[in-house]
Amino acid sequence: MTWNRLLEAATEAVTEAADAAAGGSMDMLQMLDTLLVVMLLGCGAYAIFSAAKLRKLCYLFPNNFIYPGDCKPDDCADVPGFIFYIFPRLLMLGIGMLLLGGAAALNMLVLKLDATWIDIASIVLPLLLFAWYIIAQRRAAKRFW
């Protein structure tokens, strides 16, 4: 419940900042850019939070973001090995998403570059990062479940 409130507050803050930077009402593209920034920053923060919690607790807790597919934490054959395998990948996903979200926010609020390659990169780079993480999860499923 608190994550929903936090996400709503972050969405409102980014929307207001983008609206103030635009000097008027937001159009659909600005709204989508704002949504992209909030999603990237939220995903990055949650991935880093999950990685830190995983490293601190040293056991598998209920979290659908970490585990591959239909794998359940209780069925893991080698818990320390899985944590050792997934921790750096989860951390890299989080850092990458935060960097991409920060770059998107910087472009949206300060630089305001309007080039097609920037729009394509803002969609393709996060998708590539997610694809890489999903491949790592599938490898972990074969190895540890």
DSSP file with accessible surface (Angstrom, degrees, kcal/mol):
  #  RESIDUE AA STRUCTURE BP1 BP2  ACC     N-H-->O    O-->H-N    N-H-->O    O-->H-N    TCO  KAPPA ALPHA  PHI   PSI    X-CA   Y-CA   Z-CA
    1    1 A M     >        0   0  153      0, 0.0     4,-1.7     0, 0.0     5,-0.1   0.000 360.0 360.0 360.0 -40.1    0.0    0.0    0.0
    2    2 A T  H  >  +     0   0   98      1,-0.2     4,-2.5     2,-0.2     5,-0.2   0.825 360.0  58.4 -69.2 -28.9    2.8    2.4    0.8
    3    3 A W  H  > S+     0   0  127      2,-0.2     4,-2.7     1,-0.2    -1,-0.2   0.886 104.7  51.4 -65.2 -37.3    4.5    1.7   -2.6
    4    4 A N  H  > S+     0   0   95      2,-0.2     4,-2.5     1,-0.2    -2,-0.2   0.921 111.4  46.5 -64.3 -43.2    1.3    2.8   -4.3
    5    5 A R  H  X S+     0   0  155     -4,-1.7     4,-2.5     2,-0.2    -2,-0.2   0.912 113.3  49.2 -64.4 -42.0    1.3    6.1   -2.3
    6    6 A L  H  X S+     0   0  103     -4,-2.5     4,-2.5     2,-0.2    -2,-0.2   0.921 112.1  48.1 -63.5 -43.4    4.9    6.6   -3.1
    7    7 A L  H  X S+     0   0   89     -4,-2.7     4,-2.6     2,-0.2    -2,-0.2   0.906 112.0  49.6 -65.1 -40.6    4.4    6.0   -6.8
    8    8 A E  H  X S+     0   0  121     -4,-2.5     4,-2.5     2,-0.2    -2,-0.2   0.921 112.1  48.0 -64.1 -42.0    1.5    8.3   -6.9
    9    9 A A  H  X S+     0   0   56     -4,-2.5     4,-2.5     2,-0.2    -2,-0.2   0.916 112.8  48.4 -65.7 -41.0    3.4   11.1   -5.1
   10   10 A A  H  X S+     0   0   42     -4,-2.5     4,-2.6     2,-0.2     5,-0.3   0.917 111.4  50.4 -65.5 -40.5    6.4   10.6   -7.5
   11   11 A T  H  X S+     0   0   48     -4,-2.6     4,-2.5     1,-0.2    -2,-0.2   0.925 111.8  47.6 -63.2 -44.0    4.1   10.7  -10.5
   12   12 A E  H  X S+     0   0  117     -4,-2.5     4,-2.8     2,-0.2     5,-0.2   0.923 112.4  49.3 -62.7 -43.8    2.5   13.9   -9.3
   13   13 A A  H  X S+     0   0   56     -4,-2.5     4,-2.4     2,-0.2    -2,-0.2   0.929 113.9  44.4 -63.5 -45.0    5.9   15.5   -8.5
   14   14 A V  H  X S+     0   0   33     -4,-2.6     4,-2.8     2,-0.2     5,-0.2   0.909 113.6  51.5 -67.5 -38.8    7.3   14.6  -11.9
   15   15 A T  H  X S+     0   0   47     -4,-2.5     4,-2.5    -5,-0.3    -2,-0.2   0.930 111.8  46.4 -63.6 -43.5    4.1   15.7  -13.7
   16   16 A E  H  X S+     0   0  127     -4,-2.8     4,-2.6     2,-0.2    -1,-0.2   0.909 113.1  49.6 -65.9 -39.6    4.2   19.1  -11.9
   17   17 A A  H  X S+     0   0   44     -4,-2.4     4,-2.4    -5,-0.2    -2,-0.2   0.921 113.3  45.8 -65.3 -42.6    7.9   19.6  -12.7
   18   18 A A  H  X S+     0   0    5     -4,-2.8     4,-2.1     2,-0.2    -2,-0.2   0.896 112.8  51.1 -67.5 -37.0    7.4   18.8  -16.3
   19   19 A D  H  X>S+     0   0   62     -4,-2.5     5,-1.3    -5,-0.2     4,-1.1   0.919 111.8  46.7 -66.0 -41.5    4.3   21.0  -16.5
   20   20 A A  H  <5S+     0   0   80     -4,-2.6     3,-0.2     1,-0.2    -2,-0.2   0.899 112.8  49.9 -67.3 -38.1    6.2   23.9  -14.9
   21   21 A A  H  <5S+     0   0   41     -4,-2.4    -1,-0.2     1,-0.2    -2,-0.2   0.863 109.8  50.7 -69.0 -33.3    9.2   23.3  -17.2
   22   22 A A  H  <5S-     0   0   39     -4,-2.1    -1,-0.2     2,-0.2    -2,-0.2   0.714 104.7-133.2 -77.4 -19.8    6.9   23.3  -20.3
   23   23 A G  T  <5S+     0   0   72     -4,-1.1     2,-0.3     1,-0.2    -3,-0.2   0.694  74.6  23.4  78.3  18.9    5.3   26.5  -19.2
   24   24 A G  S   <S-     0   0   37     -5,-1.3    -1,-0.2     0, 0.0    -2,-0.2  -0.941 107.1 -23.1-179.0-159.6    1.7   25.3  -19.7
   25   25 A S        -     0   0  110     -2,-0.3     2,-0.3    -3,-0.1     0, 0.0  -0.400  66.2-111.0 -74.5 150.7   -0.4   22.3  -19.9
   26   26 A M        -     0   0   35     -2,-0.1     2,-0.1     4,-0.1    -1,-0.1  -0.590  25.7-147.4 -82.3 139.6    1.2   19.0  -20.8
   27   27 A D     >  -     0   0   88     -2,-0.3     4,-2.0     1,-0.1     5,-0.2  -0.393  37.0 -90.2 -93.6-178.7    0.5   17.4  -24.2
   28   28 A M  H  > S+     0   0  124      1,-0.2     4,-2.4     2,-0.2     5,-0.2   0.891 123.9  52.2 -63.3 -40.2    0.4   13.6  -24.7
   29   29 A L  H  > S+     0   0  117      1,-0.2     4,-2.5     2,-0.2    -1,-0.2   0.905 109.5  49.3 -65.4 -39.9    4.1   13.3  -25.6
   30   30 A Q  H  > S+     0   0   56      2,-0.2     4,-2.4     1,-0.2    -1,-0.2   0.893 110.5  51.6 -65.1 -37.3    5.2   15.1  -22.4
   31   31 A M  H  X S+     0   0  100     -4,-2.0     4,-2.5     2,-0.2    -2,-0.2   0.918 110.8  47.3 -65.7 -41.1    2.9   12.9  -20.4
   32   32 A L  H  X S+     0   0   91     -4,-2.4     4,-2.5     2,-0.2    -2,-0.2   0.891 111.4  50.9 -67.6 -38.4    4.4    9.7  -22.0
   33   33 A D  H  X S+     0   0   59     -4,-2.5     4,-2.4     2,-0.2    -1,-0.2   0.909 110.9  49.2 -62.4 -41.7    7.9   11.0  -21.4
   34   34 A T  H  X S+     0   0    3     -4,-2.4     4,-2.6     2,-0.2    -2,-0.2   0.920 110.8  49.5 -63.1 -43.8    7.0   11.7  -17.7
   35   35 A L  H  X S+     0   0   85     -4,-2.5     4,-2.7     1,-0.2     5,-0.2   0.911 110.1  51.6 -62.2 -41.1    5.5    8.2  -17.4
   36   36 A L  H  X S+     0   0   43     -4,-2.5     4,-2.7     2,-0.2     5,-0.2   0.932 110.5  48.1 -61.2 -45.3    8.7    6.7  -18.9
   37   37 A V  H  X S+     0   0    4     -4,-2.4     4,-2.7     2,-0.2     5,-0.3   0.940 113.1  47.4 -62.1 -46.1   10.9    8.6  -16.5
   38   38 A V  H  X S+     0   0    8     -4,-2.6     4,-2.7     1,-0.2     5,-0.2   0.922 114.0  47.7 -63.5 -42.1    8.8    7.5  -13.5
   39   39 A M  H  X S+     0   0  116     -4,-2.7     4,-2.7    -5,-0.2     5,-0.2   0.920 113.7  46.5 -66.7 -43.3    8.8    3.9  -14.6
   40   40 A L  H  X S+     0   0   11     -4,-2.7     4,-2.5    -5,-0.2    -2,-0.2   0.937 116.4  44.0 -65.0 -46.1   12.5    3.8  -15.2
   41   41 A L  H  X S+     0   0   60     -4,-2.7     4,-2.6    -5,-0.2     5,-0.2   0.910 115.8  48.3 -65.8 -40.7   13.4    5.5  -11.9
   42   42 A G  H  X S+     0   0   33     -4,-2.7     4,-2.5    -5,-0.3     5,-0.2   0.925 113.1  47.1 -65.1 -43.2   10.9    3.3  -10.0
   43   43 A C  H  X S+     0   0   23     -4,-2.7     4,-2.5    -5,-0.2    -2,-0.2   0.925 113.9  48.2 -64.6 -43.6   12.1    0.1  -11.6
   44   44 A G  H  X S+     0   0    0     -4,-2.5     4,-2.3    -5,-0.2     5,-0.2   0.925 112.8  47.3 -63.6 -44.3   15.7    1.0  -11.0
   45   45 A A  H  X S+     0   0   50     -4,-2.6     4,-2.7     1,-0.2    -2,-0.2   0.918 113.4  48.1 -64.5 -41.2   15.1    2.0   -7.4
   46   46 A Y  H  X S+     0   0   72     -4,-2.5     4,-2.7    -5,-0.2    -1,-0.2   0.889 110.5  51.4 -68.3 -37.6   13.1   -1.2   -6.8
   47   47 A A  H  X S+     0   0    0     -4,-2.5     4,-2.5     2,-0.2    -1,-0.2   0.929 112.9  45.2 -64.6 -43.1   15.8   -3.4   -8.4
   48   48 A I  H  X S+     0   0   49     -4,-2.3     4,-2.7     2,-0.2     5,-0.2   0.920 113.4  50.6 -66.9 -40.5   18.5   -1.8   -6.2
   49   49 A F  H  X S+     0   0   94     -4,-2.7     4,-2.6    -5,-0.2    -2,-0.2   0.934 112.2  47.2 -60.6 -44.9   16.3   -2.2   -3.1
   50   50 A S  H  X S+     0   0    0     -4,-2.7     4,-2.6     1,-0.2    -2,-0.2   0.899 112.4  49.4 -65.4 -40.2   15.6   -5.8   -3.9
   51   51 A A  H  X S+     0   0    0     -4,-2.5     4,-2.5     2,-0.2    -1,-0.2   0.923 112.5  47.5 -64.5 -43.8   19.3   -6.5   -4.5
   52   52 A A  H  X S+     0   0   55     -4,-2.7     4,-2.6     2,-0.2    -2,-0.2   0.916 113.6  47.5 -64.4 -41.5   20.3   -4.8   -1.2
   53   53 A K  H  X S+     0   0   81     -4,-2.6     4,-2.8    -5,-0.2     5,-0.3   0.913 112.0  50.5 -66.3 -40.0   17.6   -6.7    0.7
   54   54 A L  H  X S+     0   0    0     -4,-2.6     4,-1.9    -5,-0.2     5,-0.3   0.918 113.6  45.1 -62.9 -42.6   18.7  -10.0   -0.9
   55   55 A R  H  < S+     0   0  133     -4,-2.5    -2,-0.2    -5,-0.2    -1,-0.2   0.894 115.9  46.4 -69.2 -39.0   22.3   -9.4    0.0
   56   56 A K  H  < S+     0   0  180     -4,-2.6    -2,-0.2    -5,-0.2    -1,-0.2   0.925 119.3  37.6 -71.6 -44.4   21.5   -8.3    3.5
   57   57 A L  H  < S-     0   0   62     -4,-2.8    -2,-0.2    -5,-0.2    -1,-0.2   0.778  86.8-152.8 -80.6 -28.5   19.1  -11.1    4.4
   58   58 A C     <  +     0   0   87     -4,-1.9     2,-0.3    -5,-0.3    -3,-0.1   0.798  63.8  87.1  58.3  29.1   21.0  -13.9    2.5
   59   59 A Y  S    S-     0   0  128     -5,-0.3     2,-0.6    20,-0.0    -1,-0.2  -0.971  87.7 -94.9-146.2 163.8   17.8  -15.9    2.0
   60   60 A L        -     0   0   20     -2,-0.3    16,-0.0    13,-0.1    19,-0.0  -0.698  42.3-174.3 -86.4 117.1   15.1  -15.9   -0.7
   61   61 A F        -     0   0    8     -2,-0.6     2,-0.3     1,-0.1    -7,-0.0  -0.668  42.6 -76.7-104.3 161.5   12.1  -13.8    0.2
   62   62 A P  S    S+     0   0  124      0, 0.0     2,-0.2     0, 0.0    -1,-0.1  -0.435  73.1 135.9 -63.4 116.7    8.9  -13.5   -1.7
   63   63 A N    >>  -     0   0   10     -2,-0.3     4,-1.2     1,-0.0     3,-0.7  -0.741  40.3-162.0-165.0 112.6    9.6  -11.2   -4.7
   64   64 A N  T 34 S+     0   0  157      1,-0.2     5,-0.1    -2,-0.2    -1,-0.0   0.618  88.5  67.8 -74.8 -12.6    8.4  -11.9   -8.3
   65   65 A F  T 34 S+     0   0   50      1,-0.1    -1,-0.2   -19,-0.0   -18,-0.0   0.792 104.5  40.2 -77.0 -28.0   11.0   -9.4   -9.6
   66   66 A I  T <4 S+     0   0    0     -3,-0.7    -2,-0.2     2,-0.1    -1,-0.1   0.882 100.9  74.7 -89.5 -41.9   14.0  -11.5   -8.7
   67   67 A Y  S  < S-     0   0   11     -4,-1.2     2,-0.2     1,-0.1    70,-0.1  -0.468  80.9-113.6 -85.8 145.1   12.9  -15.1   -9.5
   68   68 A P    >   -     0   0    3      0, 0.0     3,-2.4     0, 0.0    -1,-0.1  -0.479  61.7 -53.4 -75.2 139.0   12.7  -16.5  -13.0
   69   69 A G  T 3  S-     0   0   74      1,-0.3    -2,-0.1    -2,-0.2    69,-0.0   0.097 118.4 -12.2  42.2-123.6    9.3  -17.5  -14.4
   70   70 A D  T 3  S+     0   0  165      2,-0.1    -1,-0.3     0, 0.0     2,-0.2   0.147  95.9 133.2 -96.0  18.0    7.3  -19.9  -12.2
   71   71 A C    <   -     0   0   31     -3,-2.4    -4,-0.1     2,-0.0    70,-0.0  -0.531  44.7-148.6 -74.2 135.5   10.2  -20.7   -9.9
   72   72 A K    >   -     0   0  129     -2,-0.2     3,-1.4     1,-0.1     4,-0.3  -0.814  18.3-125.9-103.9 144.2    9.4  -20.6   -6.2
   73   73 A P  G >  S+     0   0   31      0, 0.0     3,-1.2     0, 0.0   -13,-0.1   0.845 109.0  59.0 -56.6 -34.1   12.0  -19.6   -3.6
   74   74 A D  G 3  S+     0   0  153      1,-0.2    -3,-0.0     3,-0.0   -14,-0.0   0.751 101.3  55.3 -68.6 -23.3   11.4  -22.8   -1.7
   75   75 A D  G <  S+     0   0  105     -3,-1.4    -1,-0.2    70,-0.0     2,-0.2   0.432  76.0 124.1 -90.7   0.7   12.3  -25.0   -4.7
   76   76 A C    <   -     0   0   16     -3,-1.2     3,-0.3    -4,-0.3    69,-0.2  -0.435  48.6-157.3 -67.2 130.6   15.7  -23.4   -5.2
   77   77 A A  S    S+     0   0   88     67,-3.1     2,-0.3     1,-0.3    -1,-0.1   0.828  84.7  24.5 -78.2 -32.4   18.4  -26.1   -5.1
   78   78 A D     >  +     0   0   76     66,-0.6     4,-2.4     1,-0.1    -1,-0.3  -0.762  64.9 176.5-138.1  87.1   21.3  -23.8   -4.3
   79   79 A V  H  > S+     0   0   45     -2,-0.3     4,-2.6    -3,-0.3     5,-0.2   0.941  82.7  46.2 -62.4 -50.3   20.2  -20.6   -2.5
   80   80 A P  H  > S+     0   0   95      0, 0.0     4,-2.5     0, 0.0    -1,-0.2   0.911 113.8  50.6 -61.3 -36.8   23.7  -19.1   -1.8
   81   81 A G  H  > S+     0   0   16      2,-0.2     4,-2.0     1,-0.2    -2,-0.2   0.902 110.7  48.6 -65.8 -40.7   24.7  -19.9   -5.4
   82   82 A F  H  X S+     0   0    0     -4,-2.4     4,-3.2     2,-0.2     5,-0.3   0.925 111.9  48.7 -64.8 -43.7   21.6  -18.2   -6.8
   83   83 A I  H  X S+     0   0   15     -4,-2.6     4,-2.1     1,-0.2    -2,-0.2   0.930 112.1  49.2 -62.2 -42.9   22.1  -15.1   -4.6
   84   84 A F  H  < S+     0   0  166     -4,-2.5    -1,-0.2    -5,-0.2    -2,-0.2   0.866 116.8  43.5 -63.2 -34.8   25.8  -14.9   -5.8
   85   85 A Y  H  X S+     0   0   17     -4,-2.0     4,-0.6    -5,-0.2    -2,-0.2   0.918 120.3  36.4 -76.2 -46.8   24.6  -15.3   -9.4
   86   86 A I  H  X S+     0   0    0     -4,-3.2     4,-3.0     1,-0.2     5,-0.3   0.784  99.2  76.5 -85.8 -25.5   21.6  -12.9   -9.5
   87   87 A F  H  X S+     0   0   34     -4,-2.1     4,-2.5    -5,-0.3     5,-0.2   0.931  98.8  41.2 -55.4 -53.5   22.9  -10.1   -7.1
   88   88 A P  H  > S+     0   0   50      0, 0.0     4,-2.5     0, 0.0    -1,-0.2   0.887 116.7  50.3 -65.8 -32.3   25.3   -8.4   -9.5
   89   89 A R  H  X S+     0   0   73     -4,-0.6     4,-2.1     2,-0.2    -2,-0.2   0.908 111.9  46.8 -70.0 -40.8   22.9   -8.7  -12.4
   90   90 A L  H  X S+     0   0    0     -4,-3.0     4,-2.4     2,-0.2    -1,-0.2   0.902 112.9  50.1 -66.4 -39.4   20.0   -7.3  -10.4
   91   91 A L  H  X S+     0   0   55     -4,-2.5     4,-2.8    -5,-0.3     5,-0.2   0.916 110.2  49.7 -65.2 -42.1   22.2   -4.4   -9.2
   92   92 A M  H  X S+     0   0  104     -4,-2.5     4,-2.7    -5,-0.2     5,-0.2   0.886 109.5  52.3 -65.4 -37.1   23.3   -3.7  -12.8
   93   93 A L  H  X S+     0   0    0     -4,-2.1     4,-2.6     2,-0.2    -2,-0.2   0.947 112.0  46.2 -60.8 -46.8   19.6   -3.7  -13.9
   94   94 A G  H  X S+     0   0    0     -4,-2.4     4,-2.4     2,-0.2    -2,-0.2   0.930 114.6  45.4 -63.7 -46.1   18.8   -1.2  -11.2
   95   95 A I  H  X S+     0   0   81     -4,-2.8     4,-2.6     2,-0.2     5,-0.2   0.927 113.6  50.7 -64.4 -42.4   21.8    1.1  -11.9
   96   96 A G  H  X S+     0   0   17     -4,-2.7     4,-2.7    -5,-0.2     5,-0.2   0.923 111.3  47.4 -62.0 -42.8   21.1    0.9  -15.6
   97   97 A M  H  X S+     0   0    0     -4,-2.6     4,-2.8    -5,-0.2    -1,-0.2   0.902 111.9  50.4 -66.7 -39.6   17.5    1.8  -15.2
   98   98 A L  H  X S+     0   0   62     -4,-2.4     4,-2.7    -5,-0.2    -2,-0.2   0.918 112.3  47.5 -63.5 -42.0   18.3    4.7  -12.8
   99   99 A L  H  X S+     0   0  122     -4,-2.6     4,-2.6     2,-0.2    -2,-0.2   0.926 114.0  46.3 -64.8 -43.4   20.9    6.1  -15.3
  100  100 A L  H  X S+     0   0   41     -4,-2.7     4,-2.4     2,-0.2    -2,-0.2   0.905 114.1  48.5 -66.1 -39.8   18.4    5.8  -18.2
  101  101 A G  H  X S+     0   0    0     -4,-2.8     4,-2.5    -5,-0.2    -2,-0.2   0.904 112.1  49.1 -65.3 -40.6   15.7    7.4  -16.2
  102  102 A G  H  X S+     0   0   35     -4,-2.7     4,-2.7     2,-0.2    -2,-0.2   0.906 111.7  48.8 -64.7 -41.2   18.0   10.2  -15.1
  103  103 A A  H  X S+     0   0   58     -4,-2.6     4,-2.5     2,-0.2    -2,-0.2   0.911 112.0  48.9 -65.3 -39.7   19.1   10.8  -18.7
  104  104 A A  H  X S+     0   0   20     -4,-2.4     4,-2.5     2,-0.2    -2,-0.2   0.907 113.0  47.4 -66.0 -40.4   15.5   10.8  -19.9
  105  105 A A  H  X S+     0   0   20     -4,-2.5     4,-2.9     2,-0.2     5,-0.4   0.913 111.2  51.5 -66.6 -41.3   14.6   13.3  -17.1
  106  106 A L  H  X>S+     0   0   89     -4,-2.7     4,-2.4     1,-0.2     5,-2.0   0.928 113.5  44.4 -60.6 -43.7   17.6   15.5  -17.9
  107  107 A N  I  <>S+     0   0   28     -4,-2.5     5,-2.7     3,-0.2    -2,-0.2   0.904 115.8  47.5 -67.8 -39.2   16.6   15.5  -21.6
  108  108 A M  I  <5S+     0   0   26     -4,-2.5    -2,-0.2    -5,-0.2    -1,-0.2   0.902 125.1  26.7 -70.3 -39.9   12.9   16.2  -20.7
  109  109 A L  I  <5S+     0   0   58     -4,-2.9    -2,-0.2    -5,-0.2    -3,-0.2   0.782 136.0  13.0 -97.9 -29.2   13.5   19.0  -18.2
  110  110 A V  I  <5S+     0   0  100     -4,-2.4    -3,-0.2    -5,-0.4    -4,-0.1   0.805 127.1  33.8-114.9 -61.5   16.8   20.6  -19.2
  111  111 A L  I   <S-     0   0   92     -5,-2.0    -4,-0.2     2,-0.1    -3,-0.1   0.883  70.4-166.6 -71.8 -42.5   18.2   19.8  -22.6
  112  112 A K      < +     0   0  111     -5,-2.7     2,-0.4    -6,-0.4    -4,-0.1   0.863  16.2 176.7  55.3  42.2   14.9   19.3  -24.5
  113  113 A L        -     0   0   93     -6,-0.2     2,-0.5     1,-0.1    -1,-0.2  -0.627  15.6-162.9 -75.1 132.1   16.6   17.6  -27.4
  114  114 A D        +     0   0  148     -2,-0.4     2,-0.4     4,-0.0    -1,-0.1  -0.666  34.1 136.5-120.7  74.4   14.1   16.6  -30.0
  115  115 A A     >  -     0   0   29     -2,-0.5     4,-1.6     1,-0.1     3,-0.4  -0.917  57.4-128.9-120.3 148.5   15.8   14.1  -32.2
  116  116 A T  H  > S+     0   0  104     -2,-0.4     4,-2.6     1,-0.2     5,-0.2   0.889 107.9  57.7 -63.2 -38.5   14.4   10.8  -33.5
  117  117 A W  H  > S+     0   0  181      1,-0.2     4,-2.5     2,-0.2    -1,-0.2   0.838 104.2  53.0 -64.9 -29.5   17.4    8.8  -32.3
  118  118 A I  H  > S+     0   0   25     -3,-0.4     4,-2.3     2,-0.2    -1,-0.2   0.922 109.8  47.8 -69.9 -42.3   16.9   10.0  -28.8
  119  119 A D  H  X S+     0   0   67     -4,-1.6     4,-0.7     2,-0.2    -2,-0.2   0.918 114.4  46.4 -63.4 -42.7   13.3    8.8  -28.8
  120  120 A I  H >X S+     0   0   96     -4,-2.6     4,-3.2     1,-0.2     3,-1.0   0.931 112.8  49.5 -66.3 -43.4   14.3    5.5  -30.3
  121  121 A A  H 3X S+     0   0   28     -4,-2.5     4,-2.1     1,-0.3    -2,-0.2   0.877 104.5  58.9 -63.9 -36.1   17.2    5.1  -27.7
  122  122 A S  H 3< S+     0   0   29     -4,-2.3    -1,-0.3     1,-0.2    -2,-0.2   0.710 117.1  33.8 -68.9 -16.9   14.8    5.9  -24.8
  123  123 A I  H <X S+     0   0  101     -3,-1.0     4,-1.4    -4,-0.7    -2,-0.2   0.813 120.8  45.3 -99.4 -44.3   12.7    2.9  -25.8
  124  124 A V  H  X S+     0   0   62     -4,-3.2     4,-2.8     1,-0.2     5,-0.2   0.911 107.1  56.1 -72.3 -42.5   15.3    0.5  -27.1
  125  125 A L  H  X S+     0   0   85     -4,-2.1     4,-2.3    -5,-0.3    -1,-0.2   0.929 109.5  44.6 -61.7 -47.0   17.9    0.8  -24.4
  126  126 A P  H  > S+     0   0   11      0, 0.0     4,-2.6     0, 0.0    -1,-0.2   0.912 114.1  51.5 -63.4 -35.8   15.5   -0.1  -21.5
  127  127 A L  H  X S+     0   0  110     -4,-1.4     4,-2.6     2,-0.2    -2,-0.2   0.909 110.0  48.6 -65.5 -40.6   14.1   -3.0  -23.5
  128  128 A L  H  X S+     0   0  105     -4,-2.8     4,-2.5     2,-0.2    -1,-0.2   0.900 111.2  50.6 -63.6 -40.0   17.6   -4.3  -24.2
  129  129 A L  H  X S+     0   0   36     -4,-2.3     4,-2.1    -5,-0.2    -2,-0.2   0.927 112.5  46.2 -64.9 -42.7   18.4   -4.0  -20.5
  130  130 A F  H  X S+     0   0   71     -4,-2.6     4,-2.6     2,-0.2    -2,-0.2   0.901 111.0  52.6 -65.1 -41.2   15.3   -5.9  -19.5
  131  131 A A  H  X S+     0   0   45     -4,-2.6     4,-2.4     1,-0.2    -2,-0.2   0.923 108.7  50.6 -61.1 -42.6   15.9   -8.6  -22.2
  132  132 A W  H  X S+     0   0   90     -4,-2.5     4,-2.1     1,-0.2    -1,-0.2   0.916 111.6  47.7 -60.1 -42.9   19.4   -9.1  -20.9
  133  133 A Y  H  X S+     0   0    4     -4,-2.1     4,-2.4     2,-0.2    -2,-0.2   0.901 110.2  51.7 -67.7 -38.6   18.0   -9.5  -17.3
  134  134 A I  H  X S+     0   0   72     -4,-2.6     4,-2.4     2,-0.2    -1,-0.2   0.903 108.9  50.9 -65.3 -39.7   15.3  -11.9  -18.5
  135  135 A I  H  X S+     0   0   86     -4,-2.4     4,-2.2     2,-0.2    -1,-0.2   0.923 110.0  50.3 -62.3 -41.7   18.0  -14.0  -20.2
  136  136 A A  H  X S+     0   0    4     -4,-2.1     4,-2.0     1,-0.2    -2,-0.2   0.900 109.8  51.2 -63.1 -38.7   20.0  -14.0  -17.0
  137  137 A Q  H  X S+     0   0   25     -4,-2.4     4,-2.2     2,-0.2    -2,-0.2   0.907 108.9  50.2 -64.5 -41.7   16.9  -15.1  -15.1
  138  138 A R  H  X S+     0   0  171     -4,-2.4     4,-1.9     1,-0.2    -1,-0.2   0.886 109.6  50.7 -65.7 -38.6   16.3  -18.0  -17.5
  139  139 A R  H  X S+     0   0  156     -4,-2.2     4,-1.8     1,-0.2    -1,-0.2   0.887 109.7  51.4 -63.2 -38.8   19.9  -19.2  -17.1
  140  140 A A  H  X S+     0   0    0     -4,-2.0     4,-3.1     1,-0.2     5,-0.4   0.880 106.2  54.7 -65.3 -36.8   19.4  -19.0  -13.4
  141  141 A A  H  X S+     0   0   25     -4,-2.2     4,-1.4     1,-0.2    -2,-0.2   0.910 110.6  45.1 -63.3 -41.9   16.3  -21.1  -13.7
  142  142 A K  H  < S+     0   0  183     -4,-1.9    -1,-0.2     1,-0.2    -2,-0.2   0.859 120.6  41.0 -67.5 -33.7   18.2  -23.8  -15.6
  143  143 A R  H  < S+     0   0  167     -4,-1.8    -2,-0.2    -5,-0.2    -1,-0.2   0.848 126.8  24.8 -85.2 -37.7   21.1  -23.7  -13.2
  144  144 A F  H  <        0   0   13     -4,-3.1   -67,-3.1    -5,-0.1   -66,-0.6   0.454 360.0 360.0-114.9  -4.6   19.4  -23.4   -9.7
  145  145 A W     <        0   0   71     -4,-1.4   -69,-0.1    -5,-0.4   -74,-0.0  -0.881 360.0 360.0-119.8 360.0   15.9  -24.9  -10.0
